[in-house]
Amino acid sequence: MNEIPAANGKGRDEAAGHSPFVAVVDVGSNSVRLVVFSGEGRWPVPVFNERTLCGLGRGLAKTGRLDPGGVALALSHLKRFRDLGRAMGVARWEVVATEAVRVAKDGKAFVAKAEKCLGVPLKILDGDGEATASANGVVSGIPGADGLIGDLGGGSLEIVMLDKGRPGARASLPLGPLRFPAKELNDMAAAESRIDNALKKVPWLKDMAGRGFYPVGGAWRALANVHMGHTDYPLHVIHQYELGRRDAFDVLRLVGRMSPQSLGQIPGVSKVRLATLPIAAKIMERLLLRSKPDRVVFSAHGLREGWLYSELSKEKRKEDPLLAGCAEYGRREARFGAPGTALADWTAPVFPDDGADWTRLRRAAAYLAEVGWRDHPDYRAEDTFSRILHLPLAGIGHEERILLAFMVSARYGGGRTGLVKRQMRPLIDSDDLAHAITVGRALRLGLSLSGGTQEILAATALAIDKTALTLTLAKGADHMLGDAATRRFEALARRLGRKPVVAAG
């Protein structure tokens, strides 16, 4: 374990209720970034994220050395990262460097200076290590990802074959934007030739046909923002934003035709990415033409998340990131102890025909069912909808994310109406929406009946048959069915087309 003592000598204040902080510093060819995560389990949450564009790899292809101005800027920011980490009480540091430092003649000299600035060791990843970390990052956020991952950094492109979540063949190619001389950036035909020549050296790309492509890296994520802005897509969440093959080529060719000034007018596109977007688009276009995937699924998880994921036990890696994340968040927000597991089990008899996907979503909603209790009662339904919609959850696509938000909103009495909900409704099936609201109503009944306590909930049970929805109370506990719970029980029965029946246990 790498440690920098906290400034006050006490480390993290455990009384604050937070998990230990872990800092990952990524020294890349174009940027140097610090991400501080809360927690070391299956759902590490980024609580601080800062990047500076140093351009360490600028001119590397010509000189073989790191850019002097970039070195000075990087070292200055590493000192800043060190002091921030001390003040935050970071418990563990992981510091890695990639392509530019790996190949530069003065890379080792830079590492010595960087370690002195930070006070912890810096690990230089080789091409295989960088590719593996990126693949692990995708798998950490999209379990079962199948096809090809590509991580475009400033100095290199890492590609890895994924077989239902298992990394396989991999390659590191010198195709980062900083590798292209200025004349090629202004001559896409020459750039295209360089890209194709590099890709020809990877024979297994042909095996990716008809599978998924998972892009990683800031330049490629910016392409997702371009598509969202161009199509007025309402849910600006990069993770698992999915494009079909035709839509992917449309946006790649659109970027190739647009000037930096025009690209800068698209909402959500960072101005620091404008210079590299055209070449990033060209690299992805040529890669897709050679590998022929049927869809592009963007990943918000990359090398940093993959590095942490690789250090987990096998048992931890097997955990569902969605359920682990929702359970962790729910524990932090619960009033009287997290009722999530008990609540999910209590509602299960109402939905006997749900498959694995719906059961998983209902369990996630049960874990999150207490997140809005601090809000004003008049705004809980709408506020929780937006909160769940934008949580940094993994292992969940956009449609599922919207349905989960509707479930938790319905637990607070929300329905279909509301500005944000109206924007989201065209993205999901109307029958799925109705089912999600019914799930939320069942959660609402359980929490109303029990007051959010597991002890009271355990003394009751729900059952459903062809004609009735039956609520069983403990013998002599009829008084526990108050007015609010009665109304919600009857409302749930109507939604299910059943007669409400109260029975004694």
C-alpha positions in Angstrom: 0.0 0.0 0.0 1.3 3.4 -0.9 0.6 6.2 1.6 1.1 9.9 1.9 0.5 10.9 5.6 -2.4 13.3 6.0 -1.5 16.9 6.9 -3.0 16.5 10.3 -1.5 13.1 10.9 -4.9 11.6 11.5 -5.9 10.3 8.1 -9.5 10.0 7.1 -12.1 11.0 9.6 -14.0 7.7 9.9 -16.7 9.4 12.0 -17.8 11.2 8.9 -19.2 7.9 7.6 -17.2 7.7 4.4 -15.2 4.8 3.1 -11.4 5.2 2.9 -10.3 7.5 0.0 -8.1 6.0 -2.7 -6.3 8.3 -5.2 -5.4 7.2 -8.7 -3.0 9.5 -10.6 -2.8 8.8 -14.3 0.2 10.4 -16.1 -0.8 10.2 -19.8 0.7 11.4 -23.0 -1.6 14.4 -23.2 -3.0 14.9 -19.7 -2.2 14.3 -16.0 -5.2 13.5 -13.9 -6.0 12.8 -10.2 -9.2 10.9 -9.4 -10.0 10.4 -5.7 -12.4 7.5 -5.1 -14.5 6.9 -2.0 -14.4 3.2 -1.3 -12.4 0.2 -2.4 -15.1 -2.3 -3.3 -17.2 -3.0 -6.4 -18.5 0.6 -6.5 -15.7 3.1 -6.0 -17.3 6.6 -6.3 -15.2 9.4 -7.8 -15.4 12.3 -5.3 -12.7 14.5 -6.8 -11.6 14.6 -10.4 -9.0 17.0 -11.8 -7.1 17.0 -15.1 -4.5 19.3 -16.7 -3.5 19.0 -20.3 0.3 19.0 -20.1 1.1 17.5 -23.5 4.0 15.4 -22.3 4.0 13.5 -25.6 3.9 16.6 -27.8 6.8 16.4 -30.3 7.8 12.9 -29.0 7.7 11.3 -32.4 10.2 13.9 -33.7 12.5 14.4 -30.7 12.2 11.1 -28.7 11.9 13.2 -25.6 9.1 14.5 -23.4 8.0 18.1 -24.0 10.0 20.3 -21.6 7.0 22.7 -21.0 4.8 19.7 -20.4 7.3 18.2 -17.9 7.3 21.4 -15.9 3.5 21.7 -15.9 3.1 18.0 -15.0 5.5 18.2 -12.0 3.8 21.3 -10.7 0.4 19.6 -10.8 1.8 16.4 -9.2 2.8 18.6 -6.2 -0.7 20.0 -6.1 -2.2 16.5 -6.2 0.1 15.5 -3.3 -1.1 18.4 -1.1 -4.7 17.9 -2.1 -4.4 14.2 -1.1 -2.9 15.1 2.2 -5.7 17.5 3.0 -8.3 15.0 2.0 -6.8 12.2 4.0 -6.2 9.8 1.1 -5.5 6.4 2.5 -3.9 4.8 -0.6 -2.2 6.1 -3.7 -1.9 4.4 -7.1 0.2 6.3 -9.6 0.7 5.0 -13.2 2.2 6.4 -16.4 1.5 5.3 -19.9 2.8 5.7 -23.5 4.7 8.9 -23.5 6.7 8.2 -20.4 7.1 4.6 -21.5 8.9 5.3 -24.8 10.6 8.7 -24.1 14.4 8.7 -23.8 14.0 10.8 -20.7 11.1 8.9 -19.3 13.0 7.4 -16.4 14.4 10.8 -15.4 10.9 12.2 -15.4 9.7 9.3 -13.2 12.4 10.0 -10.6 11.3 13.7 -10.5 7.6 12.7 -10.3 8.1 10.3 -7.4 10.0 13.0 -5.6 7.1 15.4 -6.1 4.4 12.9 -5.0 6.3 11.0 -2.4 5.1 7.6 -3.7 6.3 5.2 -6.3 5.1 5.6 -10.0 4.6 2.5 -12.1 5.2 2.7 -15.9 2.7 0.5 -17.6 3.9 -1.4 -20.7 1.5 -1.6 -23.7 0.1 -4.9 -22.4 -0.5 -3.6 -18.9 -2.2 -0.4 -20.2 -4.4 -2.5 -22.5 -5.3 -4.9 -19.7 -6.2 -2.0 -17.3 -8.4 -0.4 -19.9 -10.2 -3.7 -20.6 -10.7 -4.3 -16.9 -12.2 -0.8 -16.7 -14.8 -1.6 -19.3 -15.6 -4.9 -17.7 -15.9 -3.3 -14.3 -18.6 -1.0 -15.6 -20.2 -3.3 -18.2 -20.0 -6.9 -17.0 -20.3 -9.3 -19.9 -19.1 -6.8 -22.5 -18.4 -8.8 -25.6 -16.4 -7.7 -28.6 -13.6 -5.1 -28.8 -12.5 -2.3 -26.5 -10.5 0.6 -27.7 -8.8 3.1 -25.4 -7.5 6.2 -27.3 -4.9 8.1 -25.4 -2.7 11.0 -26.5 0.1 8.7 -27.5 -1.3 5.3 -28.2 -4.4 3.2 -29.0 -4.9 0.1 -26.8 -7.3 -2.5 -28.2 -8.4 -5.7 -26.5 -10.7 -8.6 -27.5 -13.4 -9.3 -24.9 -15.2 -12.6 -24.7 -18.2 -12.0 -22.5 -16.2 -10.1 -20.0 -13.0 -12.0 -20.3 -10.0 -10.1 -21.8 -8.2 -11.9 -24.6 -5.8 -10.8 -27.4 -4.6 -7.3 -27.2 -2.4 -4.8 -29.0 -0.9 -1.3 -28.3 -0.7 0.8 -31.5 1.1 4.2 -31.9 -2.0 6.0 -33.0 -2.7 8.6 -30.3 -3.4 12.1 -31.7 0.0 13.4 -30.5 1.7 10.8 -32.7 0.4 12.5 -35.9 2.6 15.3 -37.3 0.8 18.5 -38.2 0.8 17.9 -41.9 -1.1 14.6 -41.4 -3.6 16.3 -39.1 -4.3 18.6 -42.1 -4.3 15.8 -44.6 -6.7 13.1 -43.6 -5.8 10.9 -46.6 -2.2 10.6 -45.2 -3.5 10.1 -41.7 -5.9 7.4 -43.0 -3.0 5.5 -44.6 -1.0 5.6 -41.3 -4.0 4.3 -39.3 -4.8 1.5 -41.8 -1.1 0.4 -41.9 -1.1 0.0 -38.1 -4.5 -1.8 -38.0 -3.4 -4.3 -40.7 -0.9 -5.7 -38.1 -3.8 -6.9 -35.9 -5.2 -9.9 -37.8 -7.7 -10.8 -35.1 -9.8 -7.6 -35.7 -11.8 -9.5 -38.3 -13.1 -11.8 -35.5 -15.0 -8.8 -34.0 -17.6 -8.6 -36.7 -21.2 -8.4 -35.4 -20.2 -7.8 -31.8 -19.8 -4.7 -29.7 -17.2 -1.9 -29.7 -16.5 -0.2 -26.4 -14.7 3.1 -26.8 -12.7 4.6 -23.9 -10.8 7.9 -23.6 -11.8 11.5 -23.4 -11.6 12.2 -27.2 -13.9 9.3 -28.0 -16.3 10.2 -25.2 -16.5 13.7 -26.8 -17.8 12.0 -29.9 -20.7 10.7 -27.8 -21.4 14.3 -26.7 -21.4 15.4 -30.3 -24.0 12.9 -31.2 -26.1 13.7 -28.1 -26.0 17.4 -28.9 -26.6 16.9 -32.6 -29.7 14.7 -32.0 -31.0 16.6 -28.9 -30.7 13.3 -26.9 -32.1 14.2 -23.5 -30.1 11.9 -21.2 -26.5 13.2 -21.1 -24.9 10.2 -19.4 -22.0 8.8 -21.3 -21.8 5.4 -19.7 -23.5 2.8 -21.9 -24.7 5.4 -24.4 -25.2 3.1 -27.4 -25.2 3.8 -31.1 -25.9 1.4 -33.9 -23.3 0.9 -36.6 -25.0 3.4 -39.1 -25.4 6.1 -36.4 -21.8 5.7 -35.4 -20.6 6.2 -38.9 -22.9 9.2 -39.3 -21.4 11.0 -36.3 -17.8 10.1 -37.3 -18.3 11.5 -40.7 -20.1 14.6 -39.4 -17.2 15.4 -37.2 -14.9 15.0 -40.2 -16.8 17.6 -42.1 -17.2 20.2 -39.3 -14.7 23.0 -38.4 -13.5 23.4 -34.9 -15.6 26.5 -34.6 -18.8 24.6 -35.6 -17.9 21.7 -33.2 -17.5 24.2 -30.4 -21.1 25.3 -30.8 -22.4 21.8 -29.8 -23.5 21.7 -26.2 -21.3 19.4 -24.0 -18.3 19.3 -26.3 -15.2 20.5 -24.4 -13.2 23.2 -26.1 -10.0 21.4 -25.2 -11.1 18.5 -27.3 -11.8 20.4 -30.5 -8.3 20.1 -32.0 -8.2 16.3 -31.6 -11.8 15.4 -32.4 -11.3 15.0 -36.2 -8.3 12.6 -35.9 -10.0 10.8 -33.1 -13.1 10.3 -35.3 -10.9 9.1 -38.2 -9.2 6.5 -36.0 -12.5 5.2 -34.8 -13.9 5.2 -38.4 -11.0 3.1 -39.7 -11.2 0.8 -36.7 -14.9 0.2 -37.2 -14.5 -0.5 -40.9 -11.9 -3.2 -40.2 -13.6 -4.8 -37.2 -17.2 -4.4 -38.3 -19.0 -4.3 -34.9 -22.8 -4.0 -35.0 -23.0 -1.4 -32.2 -20.8 1.1 -30.3 -21.3 1.3 -26.5 -19.4 4.1 -24.7 -17.7 3.4 -21.4 -17.2 6.0 -18.7 -14.9 3.5 -17.0 -11.4 3.2 -18.2 -7.8 2.7 -17.0 -8.2 4.2 -13.6 -11.3 2.1 -12.7 -9.7 -0.9 -14.3 -6.6 -0.5 -12.1 -8.7 -0.6 -9.0 -10.9 -3.5 -10.3 -7.8 -5.6 -11.0 -6.8 -5.4 -7.3 -10.2 -6.7 -6.1 -10.6 -10.3 -5.0 -12.2 -12.7 -7.5 -15.3 -12.8 -5.3 -15.6 -9.0 -5.3 -15.1 -8.9 -9.1 -18.1 -11.2 -9.5 -20.5 -8.9 -7.7 -23.1 -7.1 -9.8 -21.9 -3.4 -9.9 -25.4 -2.1 -10.2 -26.6 -3.9 -7.1 -23.4 -3.2 -5.2 -23.6 0.5 -6.0 -27.3 0.8 -5.1 -26.8 -1.1 -1.9 -23.9 1.1 -0.8 -25.8 4.3 -1.7 -28.9 3.0 0.0 -27.0 2.2 3.2 -25.8 5.8 3.4 -29.2 7.3 3.0 -31.5 4.9 5.0 -33.3 6.3 8.1 -33.6 3.2 10.3 -31.2 0.8 8.8 -31.2 -0.1 5.1 -34.4 -2.1 4.3 -33.4 -2.9 0.7 -33.0 -6.7 0.8 -36.0 -7.2 3.0 -38.1 -4.9 0.9 -37.1 -6.6 -2.4 -38.0 -10.0 -0.9 -41.3 -8.6 0.4 -42.4 -7.3 -3.0 -41.3 -10.4 -4.9 -44.6 -12.4 -4.6 -46.4 -9.6 -6.4 -44.3 -10.1 -9.5 -44.0 -13.8 -10.0 -43.6 -13.5 -13.8 -40.7 -11.1 -13.8 -37.6 -12.4 -15.4 -34.0 -11.9 -14.2 -33.7 -8.4 -15.7 -36.8 -7.0 -14.0 -36.0 -8.8 -10.7 -32.6 -7.1 -10.8 -34.1 -3.7 -11.4 -36.7 -4.1 -8.7 -34.0 -5.1 -6.2 -31.9 -2.1 -7.2 -35.0 0.1 -6.6 -35.6 -1.4 -3.2 -32.0 -0.5 -2.2 -32.6 3.1 -3.3 -36.1 3.4 -1.9 -35.0 5.6 1.0 -32.8 8.1 -0.8 -35.4 11.0 -0.9 -36.6 11.2 2.7 -34.6 14.4 3.4 -36.2 16.3 0.6 -39.3 18.4 0.9 -42.4 16.1 0.6 -43.7 18.1 -2.4 -40.6 17.6 -4.4 -39.4 14.1 -3.4 -40.9 12.3 -6.5 -39.3 14.7 -9.0 -36.0 15.2 -7.2 -35.4 11.5 -6.7 -36.2 10.8 -10.4 -33.5 13.2 -11.5 -31.1 12.0 -8.8 -31.4 8.3 -9.8 -31.3 9.2 -13.5 -27.9 10.9 -13.1 -26.2 8.7 -10.4 -22.8 7.4 -11.4 -24.1 3.8 -11.6 -22.5 1.0 -13.6 -23.8 -2.1 -15.1 -27.0 -0.4 -16.4 -28.0 0.8 -19.8 -30.0 4.0 -20.5 -33.4 2.3 -20.8 -32.9 0.5 -17.5 -31.6 3.6 -15.9 -34.8 5.5 -16.8 -37.0 2.7 -15.6 -35.1 2.5 -12.3 -35.7 6.3 -11.9 -39.4 5.8 -12.5 -39.5 3.0 -9.9 -37.9 5.1 -7.1 -40.0 8.2 -8.1 -43.2 6.1 -7.9 -42.1 4.9 -4.4 -42.6 8.6 -3.5 -45.9 8.9 -5.2 -44.6 10.1 -8.6 -46.2 9.1 -11.9 -45.6 9.8 -15.5 -45.8 13.6 -15.5 -43.0 16.1 -15.0 -40.7 18.0 -17.3 -37.7 15.6 -17.1 -40.0 12.6 -17.2 -41.7 13.8 -20.4 -38.2 14.1 -22.0 -37.4 10.5 -21.0 -40.6 8.7 -21.8 -40.0 8.4 -25.6 -36.8 6.4 -24.8 -38.7 3.6 -23.1 -41.6 1.2 -23.9 -45.0 2.3 -22.5 -45.7 -1.1 -21.1 -42.3 -1.2 -19.3 -43.1 2.3 -17.9 -46.4 1.1 -16.5 -44.7 -1.9 -14.9 -41.9 0.3 -13.4 -44.5 2.5 -11.7 -46.3 -0.6 -10.3 -43.0 -1.7 -8.8 -42.6 1.7 -7.2 -46.2 1.5 -5.8 -45.4 -1.8 -4.2 -42.2 -0.4 -2.6 -44.3 2.6 -1.4 -46.8 0.3 0.3 -44.1 -1.7 2.1 -42.4 1.4 3.4 -45.7 3.1 4.4 -46.9 0.0 6.2 -43.6 -0.6 8.1 -42.4 3.0 8.6 -39.2 2.0 6.9 -38.4 -0.6 9.6 -37.4 -4.1 8.9 -39.0 -5.5 12.0 -42.5 -4.4 11.1 -42.1 -5.3 7.5 -41.1 -8.9 8.4 -44.4 -9.3 10.3 -46.4 -8.8 7.1 -46.6 -10.5 3.7 -48.1 -9.9 0.3 -49.5 -12.6 -2.0 -51.2 -12.5 -5.4 -53.5 -14.9 -7.3 -55.8 -14.5 -10.2 -58.4 -12.5 -8.4 -56.9 -11.0 -5.2 -54.0 -9.2 -3.8 -53.7 -10.3 -0.2 -51.9 -8.5 2.6 -51.3 -10.7 5.7 -50.8 -9.0 9.0 -49.7 -10.6 12.3 -52.5 -11.9 14.4 -53.9 -9.0 16.5 -52.0 -6.4 14.5 -54.9 -5.0 12.5 -54.1 -1.6 14.0 -50.9 -1.5 12.0 -52.8 -0.9 8.8 -53.2 2.8 9.0 -55.1 5.1 6.7 -52.2 5.9 4.4 -51.2 2.2 4.1 -54.8 1.2 3.4 -55.1 3.7 0.5 -51.8 2.6 -0.9 -52.7 -1.1 -0.6 -56.0 -0.5 -2.4 -54.3 1.6 -5.1 -51.8 -1.2 -5.8 -54.5 -3.8 -6.0 -56.3 -1.6 -8.6 -53.2 -1.3 -10.7 -52.8 -5.1 -10.7 -56.5 -5.6 -11.4 -57.1 -7.5 -8.2 -59.4 -7.3 -5.2 -57.6 -6.1 -2.0 -57.9 -8.6 0.8 -56.5 -8.2 4.3 -55.8 -11.5 6.2 -54.5 -12.4 9.7 -51.5 -14.5 10.1 
